Amino acid sequence: MEEKKIYLLLTDTGTLFSRLIKCYTKKPYNHASIAFDGELATVYSFGRKKPRNPFLCGFVREDMLSDWFRRANCAIYSLTVTDAQINQMRSYIRELEIQKELYRYNLLGVFGVMFNKPIERKNAFFCSQFVASVT
C-alpha cells in the first residue's frame, strides 16, 4: 500500500476576528485548512467566502496566492496517510463541494469553545472543526 501526504495549514491572517480568537487562545495561529498537494494549489476550510466580507462564511476553497494569505503568518504540517484514508478524505470533501450551499460557518461553536461547551450544529463547522472532521 502506497502512503501519501496531506497538509495541514495553520495561519494568522490578522483580521479582527482572528485577533479576537488569538486573544483568547494565546496561540500564534488561529485558522486551520487542509490540502492534498504539497504545492497547496487546492486548499479547503471553513471561513470567508469573500475576503472582504466577514459575514458571508462557509465551506471554501482557499487561494493561497491571494494577498489575504500572502500577508499571513503560516505553519504547514504534513501527515502521512494510506491510500484508503486519503480516498475517504477526498470523497468527504467532494460531497461538501457538491452541497456547499447547505453548509455554513459555526460561529456559535466558536463561542462554545470559549465556555468549554461544545456546540455542534448540522452542516456547520468552524475551520478547525472542519479539518478535524476530514481527518
LUMZA-479515 format. One record per residue (C-alpha): chain; x, y, z. Coordinates in nm, 3 decimals. Layout:
BEGIN
@chaine=A | u=X | v=Y | w=Z .
...
***
This chain:
BEGIN
@chaine=A | u=0.000 | v=0.000 | w=0.000 .
@chaine=A | u=0.144 | v=0.335 | w=-0.104 .
@chaine=A | u=0.149 | v=0.612 | w=0.152 .
@chaine=A | u=0.052 | v=0.969 | w=0.064 .
@chaine=A | u=0.072 | v=1.301 | w=0.243 .
@chaine=A | u=-0.189 | v=1.554 | w=0.341 .
@chaine=A | u=-0.104 | v=1.904 | w=0.457 .
@chaine=A | u=-0.250 | v=2.093 | w=0.750 .
@chaine=A | u=-0.209 | v=2.470 | w=0.735 .
@chaine=A | u=-0.233 | v=2.691 | w=1.040 .
@chaine=A | u=-0.246 | v=3.062 | w=0.963 .
@chaine=A | u=-0.283 | v=3.401 | w=1.120 .
@chaine=A | u=-0.445 | v=3.639 | w=0.872 .
@chaine=A | u=-0.455 | v=3.935 | w=1.109 .
@chaine=A | u=-0.827 | v=4.007 | w=1.073 .
@chaine=A | u=-1.028 | v=4.149 | w=1.361 .
@chaine=A | u=-1.195 | v=3.811 | w=1.417 .
@chaine=A | u=-0.862 | v=3.627 | w=1.411 .
@chaine=A | u=-0.714 | v=3.878 | w=1.656 .
@chaine=A | u=-1.008 | v=3.815 | w=1.892 .
@chaine=A | u=-0.950 | v=3.440 | w=1.870 .
@chaine=A | u=-0.579 | v=3.494 | w=1.928 .
@chaine=A | u=-0.652 | v=3.698 | w=2.243 .
@chaine=A | u=-0.847 | v=3.404 | w=2.380 .
@chaine=A | u=-0.619 | v=3.117 | w=2.272 .
@chaine=A | u=-0.286 | v=3.295 | w=2.319 .
@chaine=A | u=-0.163 | v=3.090 | w=2.021 .
@chaine=A | u=0.023 | v=3.223 | w=1.714 .
@chaine=A | u=-0.222 | v=3.076 | w=1.460 .
@chaine=A | u=-0.599 | v=3.088 | w=1.453 .
@chaine=A | u=-0.717 | v=2.942 | w=1.122 .
@chaine=A | u=-0.691 | v=2.581 | w=1.000 .
@chaine=A | u=-0.706 | v=2.443 | w=0.647 .
@chaine=A | u=-0.629 | v=2.117 | w=0.470 .
@chaine=A | u=-0.462 | v=2.041 | w=0.136 .
@chaine=A | u=-0.387 | v=1.722 | w=-0.054 .
@chaine=A | u=-0.092 | v=1.855 | w=-0.255 .
@chaine=A | u=0.243 | v=1.994 | w=-0.144 .
@chaine=A | u=0.211 | v=2.294 | w=-0.376 .
@chaine=A | u=-0.103 | v=2.399 | w=-0.185 .
@chaine=A | u=-0.286 | v=2.452 | w=-0.513 .
@chaine=A | u=-0.612 | v=2.326 | w=-0.363 .
@chaine=A | u=-0.676 | v=2.416 | w=0.000 .
@chaine=A | u=-1.006 | v=2.370 | w=0.185 .
@chaine=A | u=-1.150 | v=2.519 | w=0.500 .
@chaine=A | u=-1.446 | v=2.695 | w=0.656 .
@chaine=A | u=-1.414 | v=3.070 | w=0.652 .
@chaine=A | u=-1.490 | v=3.379 | w=0.448 .
@chaine=A | u=-1.635 | v=3.315 | w=0.104 .
@chaine=A | u=-1.530 | v=3.666 | w=0.002 .
@chaine=A | u=-1.221 | v=3.801 | w=0.182 .
@chaine=A | u=-1.365 | v=4.147 | w=0.238 .
@chaine=A | u=-1.699 | v=4.023 | w=0.376 .
@chaine=A | u=-1.673 | v=3.878 | w=0.730 .
@chaine=A | u=-2.043 | v=3.787 | w=0.735 .
@chaine=A | u=-2.055 | v=3.555 | w=0.432 .
@chaine=A | u=-1.883 | v=3.239 | w=0.558 .
@chaine=A | u=-1.897 | v=2.867 | w=0.493 .
@chaine=A | u=-1.713 | v=2.592 | w=0.305 .
@chaine=A | u=-1.437 | v=2.749 | w=0.096 .
@chaine=A | u=-1.159 | v=2.660 | w=-0.140 .
@chaine=A | u=-0.884 | v=2.898 | w=-0.039 .
@chaine=A | u=-0.646 | v=3.080 | w=-0.273 .
@chaine=A | u=-0.301 | v=3.069 | w=-0.119 .
@chaine=A | u=-0.175 | v=3.316 | w=-0.382 .
@chaine=A | u=-0.420 | v=3.587 | w=-0.278 .
@chaine=A | u=-0.299 | v=3.894 | w=-0.090 .
@chaine=A | u=-0.504 | v=3.763 | w=0.201 .
@chaine=A | u=-0.275 | v=3.463 | w=0.254 .
@chaine=A | u=0.047 | v=3.612 | w=0.118 .
@chaine=A | u=0.046 | v=3.851 | w=0.414 .
@chaine=A | u=-0.045 | v=3.579 | w=0.664 .
@chaine=A | u=0.190 | v=3.405 | w=0.903 .
@chaine=A | u=0.168 | v=3.032 | w=0.847 .
@chaine=A | u=0.281 | v=2.691 | w=0.965 .
@chaine=A | u=0.246 | v=2.384 | w=0.742 .
@chaine=A | u=0.244 | v=2.029 | w=0.871 .
@chaine=A | u=0.239 | v=1.712 | w=0.666 .
@chaine=A | u=0.084 | v=1.385 | w=0.773 .
@chaine=A | u=0.143 | v=1.051 | w=0.611 .
@chaine=A | u=-0.179 | v=0.866 | w=0.530 .
@chaine=A | u=-0.272 | v=0.548 | w=0.347 .
@chaine=A | u=-0.442 | v=0.538 | w=0.006 .
@chaine=A | u=-0.765 | v=0.430 | w=0.174 .
@chaine=A | u=-0.752 | v=0.721 | w=0.419 .
@chaine=A | u=-0.682 | v=0.983 | w=0.154 .
@chaine=A | u=-0.956 | v=0.841 | w=-0.070 .
@chaine=A | u=-1.203 | v=0.865 | w=0.218 .
@chaine=A | u=-1.096 | v=1.225 | w=0.290 .
@chaine=A | u=-1.123 | v=1.327 | w=-0.076 .
@chaine=A | u=-1.466 | v=1.166 | w=-0.101 .
@chaine=A | u=-1.585 | v=1.360 | w=0.202 .
@chaine=A | u=-1.455 | v=1.687 | w=0.054 .
@chaine=A | u=-1.624 | v=1.612 | w=-0.282 .
@chaine=A | u=-1.957 | v=1.568 | w=-0.101 .
@chaine=A | u=-1.910 | v=1.903 | w=0.071 .
@chaine=A | u=-1.822 | v=2.070 | w=-0.260 .
@chaine=A | u=-2.131 | v=1.930 | w=-0.430 .
@chaine=A | u=-2.357 | v=2.050 | w=-0.150 .
@chaine=A | u=-2.160 | v=2.356 | w=-0.035 .
@chaine=A | u=-2.467 | v=2.579 | w=-0.032 .
@chaine=A | u=-2.603 | v=2.368 | w=0.256 .
@chaine=A | u=-2.302 | v=2.438 | w=0.480 .
@chaine=A | u=-2.239 | v=2.741 | w=0.696 .
@chaine=A | u=-1.987 | v=2.869 | w=0.947 .
@chaine=A | u=-2.043 | v=2.755 | w=1.306 .
@chaine=A | u=-1.996 | v=3.087 | w=1.486 .
@chaine=A | u=-2.193 | v=2.958 | w=1.785 .
@chaine=A | u=-1.945 | v=2.670 | w=1.805 .
@chaine=A | u=-1.654 | v=2.914 | w=1.831 .
@chaine=A | u=-1.819 | v=3.077 | w=2.131 .
@chaine=A | u=-1.900 | v=2.735 | w=2.277 .
@chaine=A | u=-1.528 | v=2.655 | w=2.283 .
@chaine=A | u=-1.469 | v=2.967 | w=2.489 .
@chaine=A | u=-1.711 | v=2.840 | w=2.754 .
@chaine=A | u=-1.598 | v=2.477 | w=2.731 .
@chaine=A | u=-1.944 | v=2.384 | w=2.598 .
@chaine=A | u=-1.909 | v=2.218 | w=2.257 .
@chaine=A | u=-2.181 | v=2.331 | w=2.019 .
@chaine=A | u=-2.221 | v=2.111 | w=1.716 .
@chaine=A | u=-2.471 | v=2.214 | w=1.452 .
@chaine=A | u=-2.592 | v=2.027 | w=1.149 .
@chaine=A | u=-2.399 | v=2.128 | w=0.837 .
@chaine=A | u=-2.198 | v=2.391 | w=1.023 .
@chaine=A | u=-1.830 | v=2.398 | w=1.109 .
@chaine=A | u=-1.563 | v=2.642 | w=1.215 .
@chaine=A | u=-1.226 | v=2.588 | w=1.050 .
@chaine=A | u=-1.058 | v=2.352 | w=1.298 .
@chaine=A | u=-1.383 | v=2.159 | w=1.345 .
@chaine=A | u=-1.389 | v=2.103 | w=0.970 .
@chaine=A | u=-1.025 | v=1.992 | w=0.950 .
@chaine=A | u=-1.083 | v=1.751 | w=1.240 .
@chaine=A | u=-1.391 | v=1.609 | w=1.064 .
@chaine=A | u=-1.190 | v=1.544 | w=0.747 .
@chaine=A | u=-0.900 | v=1.377 | w=0.923 .
***
